[in-house]
Amino acid sequence: MRIHVSFIDRVGITQEVLALLGGRNLNLDAVEMVPPNVYIDAPTLSAVVLDELREALFKVHGVQAVTIVDILPGQRRRLQLDALLAAMTDPVLAVDGEGCVLLANPALVALCGREVEGLSLGELFADPALHSALLDQQFRLPLREVTLNGQALLLDAMPISEAADTGQPQLAGGLLTLYAPSRIGERLAALHHDHAEGFDSLLGESPSIRTLKTRALRVASLDAPLLIQGETGTGKELVARGCHAISARNTASFLALNCAALPENLAESELFGYAPGAFTGAQRGGKPGLLELANQGTVFLDEIGEMSPYLQAKLLRFLSDGTFRRVGGEREVKVNVRILSATHRNLEKMVSEGTFREDLFYRLNVLNLEVPPLRERGQDILLLARHFMQQACAQIQRTQCRLTPDTYPALLGNRWPGNVRQLQNVIFRAAAICESNLVQIDDLDIASTAVAPQLLDGEIGSLEGAVAGFEKALLEKLYLSHPSSRQLAARLHTSHSAIAMRLRKYGISGKG
């Protein structure tokens, strides 16, 4: 049992209170003093003993109240700190003024594969020069690339200061955060989401993106489930957020859950919440899930194809009548939420293979959108690259950089298997490590996979001219070995109609 004793602040009162507990042979797990209060954790304290103890405590001059509490303040702060650190997906560590690790979150420990507390920064990163630089600059280094356990990361350092007797802040250590390139892209995307309205964040003027926007504008206002399909990194969440922003639900919450990022039990509690005492470690009062938190709003289920069969059945029931039960709960909860879902998987094929429920597929697929891959948006690539460059430079607070024309063939010729997200990460990394304000071909990680620059003849002028010149040169080159629109479409992994239209546009044929 945990109790809270409040009293007037006088010399010796704490010892008198503790003496009363000691005289009853009570084991004390913790005692916290926050004058004029003392908090006591005594596991063997029973209700009967408490009644007698309370009577004795009130006989101590100055004791004002004795109450039962669920947790001690220090224990609560520790739990909150542990939860905060565990919730941070980016690796984070705190170090003292000498560069020794004091605290690390689970993401950092998992990355290193071992406990790191007590190690120096030089030992952790196997880089004594980095250790010296951080100490010399008092943890005020600009964003820089480092390697930890064989993985390339970007390091962000922030000094931690404490008040000294002189009144001037004194360096106490530093807080270091490590960002994987993919996490940087996610943070930039999240920043953009917060400020964009409707489909303003869906940049591009290519025919495929214009078609998507036109169709999305029609389905966004229809209050029915929407399935968004497309390859990884194409911007399916941007489309979902855009649909929410111009729907009648735009004043309520938009909450997202990545079904592939969590094991089944965590995904279930995140989506549906849990009742008090549902499992060990659960919050005493239970926890609402996304469906409750987003009532009257929208819930976006990303990578729905990765959802377990059990959760598929539970989601199907919710879609049928809008009700569900929390994990471990008995009460039916009813909410009004629109479900948007997305996947890069072929759900129809999964249905035929028996790995995705057919009835759930038809519930989710009332409305649908297809997001085109970046390789089918040729004329948008340079536009997006310039936009991401401006965004990245603003994010890391450096002078604006500019892509030089010799980067255009590499950007246009890359197949971008990671789509827009990959392009965003490539541009951010180039902005972060480029020493000049002019980003050259060697600053891009994709230089080795780009189509040879000679495919573009002459000087590059406008964006449209560069794209058209590249398309024509590429199609003419490949048409020699793939002399039909269908063969060429298969080679370039795009639609037959798209290739046929471009062949007509550039006058390319097998004749002549």
C-alpha positions, -999 to 999 in steps of 0.1 A, spaced: 0 0 0 12 35 -8 3 64 15 7 102 14 12 121 47 10 159 46 22 180 75 33 214 86 71 219 79 89 216 113 122 201 123 121 164 131 86 156 120 98 133 92 118 112 116 88 109 139 65 97 110 91 71 99 96 59 134 59 50 137 62 29 106 94 13 117 79 4 151 53 -17 133 79 -38 114 67 -26 80 89 -31 50 95 2 32 102 -2 -6 104 36 -11 102 69 8 100 102 -10 103 135 7 87 165 -9 82 189 21 57 194 35 48 159 23 62 124 27 52 95 4 57 60 16 55 26 -3 49 -1 22 38 -34 5 29 -52 37 7 -24 51 -28 -37 55 -61 -18 58 -64 -28 95 -28 -17 103 -34 15 83 -64 24 105 -43 21 137 -14 38 120 -35 67 109 -46 72 145 -10 73 157 1 96 129 -26 122 138 -11 123 173 21 136 159 21 174 161 17 189 126 4 159 107 -26 172 87 -38 143 64 -31 106 57 -44 94 23 -39 63 1 -23 70 -33 -19 47 -63 18 56 -71 46 77 -56 55 109 -75 91 97 -82 78 64 -95 53 82 -117 80 104 -132 102 73 -138 74 55 -156 66 86 -176 103 90 -186 106 53 -195 74 55 -216 86 87 -233 120 71 -242 103 39 -254 79 59 -276 108 76 -294 116 56 -325 147 76 -333 178 65 -313 185 90 -285 212 92 -258 222 116 -230 258 121 -221 277 139 -193 301 167 -197 329 143 -204 310 125 -232 301 93 -212 267 78 -219 243 83 -190 210 72 -206 199 56 -239 165 48 -252 155 13 -264 158 23 -300 195 30 -295 202 -1 -275 185 -22 -302 206 -5 -329 238 -13 -310 227 -47 -298 241 -41 -263 239 -19 -233 258 14 -239 256 32 -205 290 40 -193 307 40 -227 323 71 -240 312 86 -273 346 76 -288 340 40 -279 303 40 -290 310 54 -324 346 40 -328 355 76 -336 377 95 -311 376 125 -334 339 128 -331 342 126 -293 367 154 -293 347 176 -317 315 173 -296 334 182 -264 354 210 -281 322 225 -295 302 219 -263 277 197 -282 269 225 -307 279 207 -339 258 211 -371 240 180 -384 266 155 -396 269 120 -409 281 93 -386 283 55 -386 270 33 -358 272 -5 -359 278 -3 -397 247 19 -403 250 55 -418 230 80 -397 227 117 -393 237 130 -358 220 160 -342 235 173 -309 221 197 -283 239 209 -252 223 205 -217 230 232 -192 224 237 -155 224 267 -133 257 274 -114 264 293 -82 277 322 -104 242 325 -120 257 316 -154 245 283 -171 272 256 -169 275 227 -194 262 195 -179 263 173 -210 245 168 -243 215 151 -258 222 133 -291 196 121 -316 203 99 -346 182 100 -377 181 73 -403 175 87 -438 140 72 -440 131 88 -407 142 122 -420 119 117 -449 90 109 -426 97 139 -404 97 162 -435 65 146 -447 49 151 -413 60 187 -413 45 192 -447 12 175 -437 7 199 -408 7 229 -432 -8 216 -464 -45 219 -471 -64 194 -493 -42 181 -521 -18 210 -521 9 187 -507 4 163 -537 29 181 -560 30 174 -597 16 183 -631 20 150 -650 -11 135 -666 -12 106 -641 -11 129 -610 -37 152 -625 -60 122 -631 -54 111 -595 -63 146 -581 -95 148 -602 -107 114 -590 -97 121 -554 -117 153 -553 -148 133 -563 -144 105 -537 -130 127 -508 -165 141 -500 -182 107 -501 -185 95 -465 -176 58 -473 -146 36 -468 -118 43 -493 -90 20 -503 -58 37 -516 -34 14 -535 1 21 -548 37 11 -544 57 19 -512 67 56 -510 42 69 -536 24 92 -511 -7 72 -502 -9 89 -468 -7 123 -484 -37 113 -505 -55 101 -474 -48 133 -455 -59 153 -485 -92 134 -487 -98 141 -449 -89 178 -453 -117 184 -479 -143 161 -463 -170 170 -439 -149 155 -411 -120 180 -415 -126 197 -382 -122 164 -363 -91 142 -359 -71 124 -386 -52 95 -368 -31 69 -386 -19 34 -377 7 15 -397 -5 -21 -395 29 -35 -405 48 -16 -378 33 -33 -347 28 -69 -336 -9 -80 -334 -14 -74 -297 0 -38 -298 -19 -30 -330 -51 -42 -314 -47 -21 -283 -36 10 -304 -67 7 -326 -93 -5 -302 -78 6 -268 -79 -16 -237 -99 -18 -205 -85 -14 -169 -64 -44 -159 -65 -59 -194 -28 -70 -192 3 -66 -170 16 -30 -174 -17 -16 -186 -26 18 -173 -49 16 -143 -78 34 -159 -74 17 -193 -67 35 -226 -88 46 -255 -77 35 -289 -75 55 -322 -112 47 -331 -124 64 -299 -99 93 -301 -109 100 -337 -147 99 -331 -164 120 -358 -131 121 -377 -110 98 -399 -87 68 -391 -61 58 -417 -49 22 -417 -17 20 -436 -4 -13 -450 -38 -29 -444 -26 -60 -463 -3 -68 -433 -32 -70 -408 -35 -103 -390 -66 -125 -396 -78 -119 -361 -77 -81 -365 -93 -84 -399 -123 -101 -383 -124 -75 -355 -122 -46 -380 -149 -63 -402 -173 -63 -373 -166 -26 -366 -172 -17 -402 -205 -36 -401 -221 -17 -372 -196 9 -359 -192 -9 -325 -163 -27 -309 -149 -38 -275 -117 -26 -260 -91 -53 -253 -101 -70 -221 -134 -51 -220 -170 -61 -219 -187 -28 -228 -197 -21 -264 -183 12 -277 -199 29 -306 -182 56 -326 -186 74 -359 -154 71 -379 -145 70 -416 -119 43 -424 -94 51 -451 -69 23 -458 -39 18 -480 -16 -10 -492 11 -17 -517 0 -54 -518 -24 -69 -544 -54 -75 -521 -74 -93 -548 -46 -118 -552 -44 -122 -514 -82 -128 -513 -78 -156 -539 -49 -171 -520 -69 -170 -487 -46 -146 -469 -70 -116 -468 -107 -118 -460 -129 -114 -490 -157 -98 -470 -133 -73 -455 -119 -64 -489 -153 -55 -502 -160 -34 -471 -128 -15 -475 -130 -12 -513 -162 8 -515 -142 36 -531 -107 33 -544 -78 53 -557 -46 42 -574 -14 63 -567 10 62 -597 47 53 -591 73 81 -596 86 64 -627 53 71 -644 55 108 -635 86 117 -654 79 154 -657 73 157 -620 107 144 -608 127 176 -612 98 197 -598 97 174 -567 135 174 -564 137 212 -563 109 214 -538 125 188 -515 158 207 -518 142 239 -506 125 221 -478 156 202 -467 177 234 -466 151 251 -445 149 221 -422 186 220 -415 189 258 -415 215 261 -443 218 284 -473 195 273 -501 212 248 -524 205 244 -561 206 212 -583 230 217 -612 219 206 -647 243 176 -647 221 160 -620 190 161 -642 198 129 -663 205 110 -631 173 121 -615 152 115 -646 168 82 -654 166 65 -620 138 40 -616 131 51 -581 120 18 -565 113 37 -533 93 64 -552 88 99 -538 100 89 -503 133 77 -518 137 109 -539 130 130 -507 157 111 -487 183 113 -515 178 151 -518 179 156 -480 211 136 -477 227 157 -506 216 189 -489 230 177 -455 265 167 -467 271 189 -498 298 214 -490 288 238 -518 255 254 -525 256 238 -559 246 201 -557 266 181 -583 260 146 -597 286 132 -573 266 145 -543 237 122 -552 237 85 -541 219 75 -573 246 86 -597 257 50 -604 222 39 -614 213 68 -636 208 66 -673 239 79 -692 240 117 -696 245 113 -734 208 103 -737 201 140 -734 217 159 -762 224 196 -762 218 222 -734 191 216 -709 166 245 -708 132 243 -693 119 215 -671 94 204 -698 121 204 -725 144 183 -703 117 157 -696 106 156 -733 142 152 -745 149 125 -721 117 106 -729 123 108 -766 159 97 -764 151 68 -740 122 55 -761 142 57 -794 170 38 -778 149 10 -763 125 7 -793 154 -8 -813 154 -39 -790 117 -38 -780 100 -29 -814 63 -27 -802 44 -6 -777 35 -37 -757 71 -50 -755 83 -15 -746 56 -11 -719 67 -44 -704 103 -33 -704 95 0 -687 70 -15 -663 42 9 -673 9 7 -692 6 -1 -729 -16 30 -734 10 53 -718 38 40 -741 15 41 -772 7 78 -765 43 87 -761 54 69 -792 28 89 -812 38 121 -795 75 117 -805 68 101 -839 87 69 -831 79 38 -851 95 9 -867 91 23 -902 117 43 -920 
